[in-house]
């Protein structure tokens, strides 16, 4: 991830944004949609938020911390998964 994009991701998200991520995780029962783990669940934007991806629960998928990192490193492609 480029430094500029990383900075944008690191900015504090609004309450509404955090609420939408929580709703997506609740929908997925806090279970990683790749490996099935329910450890350290995180909301991930299917279409990247910093590039204009919608902040709604239909654009959120629940991933465990490990799978989330692999997606950001390019080791897992959600659109092909």
ROMAR-256196 format. One record per residue: x, y, z of N, C-alpha, C in turn; residue in three letters. Coordinates in steps of 0.1 Angstrom, whole numbers, padded with zeros to 4 digits, always signed. Layout:
<rs>
XYZXYZXYZALA ...
</rs>
This chain:
<rs>
+0009-0012+0000+0000+0000+0000+0009+0012+0000UNK +0006+0022-0008+0014+0034-0009+0012+0042+0004UNK +0022+0050+0007+0022+0057+0020+0009+0067+0020UNK +0006+0073+0009-0005+0082+0009-0018+0075+0012UNK -0020+0063+0006-0032+0055+0009-0032+0050+0023UNK -0021+0046+0028-0020+0041+0042-0024+0052+0052UNK -0020+0064+0049-0024+0076+0058-0039+0077+0057UNK -0045+0077+0046-0059+0078+0044-0067+0067+0052UNK -0061+0055+0052-0068+0044+0059-0066+0045+0074UNK -0055+0052+0078-0053+0053+0092-0060+0064+0099UNK -0066+0073+0092-0074+0083+0098-0086+0078+0105UNK -0090+0084+0116-0101+0079+0124-0114+0080+0115UNK -0121+0069+0115-0133+0068+0107-0145+0073+0116UNK -0155+0078+0109-0167+0084+0116-0174+0073+0123UNK -0183+0078+0132-0191+0068+0139-0200+0060+0130UNK -0206+0067+0120-0214+0061+0110-0207+0050+0102UNK -0194+0053+0099-0186+0043+0091-0183+0031+0100UNK -0180+0033+0113-0177+0022+0122-0190+0014+0124UNK -0201+0021+0125-0214+0014+0126-0217+0005+0114UNK -0214+0009+0102-0216+0001+0090-0207-0011+0090UNK -0195-0009+0094-0186-0021+0095-0191-0031+0105UNK -0196-0026+0117-0201-0035+0127-0213-0043+0122UNK -0222-0036+0114-0233-0042+0108-0229-0053+0098UNK -0219-0051+0091-0214-0061+0082-0209-0073+0089UNK -0201-0071+0100-0196-0082+0108-0207-0089+0115UNK -0217-0082+0120-0229-0089+0126-0236-0098+0116UNK -0238-0093+0103-0244-0100+0093-0237-0113+0090UNK -0223-0112+0091-0215-0124+0088-0212-0132+0101UNK -0219-0128+0112-0217-0135+0125-0203-0135+0129UNK -0196-0124+0127-0182-0122+0131-0173-0134+0126UNK -0176-0139+0115-0169-0151+0109-0162-0147+0096UNK -0149-0150+0095-0141-0148+0083-0148-0155+0072UNK -0150-0147+0061-0157-0153+0049-0147-0160+0040UNK -0134-0161+0044-0125-0168+0036-0121-0181+0043UNK -0117-0181+0056-0113-0193+0062-0122-0198+0073UNK -0132-0191+0077-0142-0195+0087-0138-0192+0101UNK -0127-0186+0104-0123-0183+0117-0132-0172+0123UNK -0134-0172+0136-0141-0161+0142-0132-0154+0152UNK -0119-0155+0150-0108-0148+0158-0105-0135+0152UNK -0105-0124+0160-0101-0111+0155-0107-0107+0142UNK -0121-0107+0142-0128-0103+0130-0127-0089+0127UNK -0126-0085+0114-0124-0072+0110-0133-0070+0098UNK -0138-0058+0096-0146-0054+0084-0136-0049+0073UNK -0138-0055+0061-0130-0051+0050-0139-0046+0039UNK -0135-0035+0032-0143-0030+0021-0139-0038+0009UNK -0149-0043+0002-0147-0051-0010-0142-0042-0021UNK -0148-0031-0023-0143-0020-0031-0137-0009-0022UNK -0124-0007-0023-0117+0000-0013-0123+0014-0011UNK -0124+0017+0002-0130+0030+0007-0122+0042+0002UNK -0109+0041+0002-0101+0052-0002-0102+0055-0017UNK -0107+0046-0025-0109+0048-0039-0124+0050-0042UNK -0132+0053-0032-0146+0057-0035-0155+0045-0032UNK -0151+0034-0027-0160+0023-0024-0170+0027-0013UNK -0182+0023-0015-0193+0027-0006-0191+0023+0008UNK -0194+0032+0017-0194+0029+0032-0208+0023+0036UNK -0212+0012+0030-0224+0005+0034-0221-0010+0036UNK -0230-0016+0043-0227-0030+0047-0226-0040+0035UNK -0232-0036+0024-0231-0045+0012-0217-0044+0006UNK -0209-0035+0010-0195-0034+0006-0185-0038+0016UNK -0190-0044+0027-0182-0049+0038-0182-0064+0038UNK -0171-0070+0040-0170-0084+0042-0161-0087+0055UNK -0165-0096+0063-0158-0099+0075-0146-0109+0072UNK -0135-0105+0077-0122-0113+0075-0115-0113+0089UNK -0109-0125+0091-0100-0125+0103-0088-0117+0100UNK -0081-0114+0111-0069-0105+0109-0059-0110+0099UNK -0056-0123+0100-0047-0130+0091-0051-0129+0076UNK -0063-0132+0073-0068-0131+0059-0069-0117+0055UNK -0073-0108+0064-0073-0093+0060-0059-0089+0056UNK -0049-0092+0063-0035-0089+0060-0032-0095+0046UNK -0035-0107+0044-0032-0114+0031-0039-0106+0019UNK -0051-0102+0021-0058-0094+0011-0051-0082+0008UNK -0047-0074+0018-0040-0062+0016-0026-0064+0010UNK -0020-0075+0012-0007-0078+0006-0008-0084-0008UNK -0020-0086-0013-0022-0091-0026-0021-0106-0027UNK -0021-0113-0016-0020-0128-0016-0033-0135-0018UNK -0044-0127-0015-0058-0132-0017-0065-0121-0025UNK -0072-0125-0036-0079-0116-0044-0094-0119-0041UNK -0101-0110-0034-0115-0112-0030-0124-0113-0042UNK -0121-0106-0053-0129-0106-0064-0128-0119-0072UNK -0118-0127-0070-0116-0140-0076-0120-0151-0066UNK -0120-0148-0053-0123-0158-0043-0137-0161-0044UNK 
</rs>
